[in-house]
Amino acid sequence: MSYEYGFSKPSIEKKFEKALEKISNHRLQDKIMQAIESLKDNPRPFGTKAFKRLNPPIVFQELTASYRIRIGDYRILYDIDDKRRIVWLIALRKRSEKTYKK
């Protein structure tokens, strides 16, 4: 049984979409969307350098990101609800000093 992905708040979805639209490289946009789609089948792709469990988890707008996937200079921060089988997308950020801060 596969997972679904979603956003817990409409404001988070809008921010995520805006961040994705700001990326001028369409190939990179496609890679990011492919990575998100792949989380449906395997939300914890252990063994890949791109995947990392965040320790300590990061809090964004009262939500906790426990995992991240790296795609180029960008990071998808997310959490997993195994009970409901949902991957909650929390943020899409370009890697910088601010990436892992509120």
Secondary structure, 3 states (H helix, E strand, C coil): CCCEEECCCHHHHHHHHHHHHHCCCHHHHHHHHHHHHHHHHCCCCCCCCCEEEEEEEEEECCEEEEEEEEECCEEEEEEEECCCCEEEEEEEEECCCCCCCC
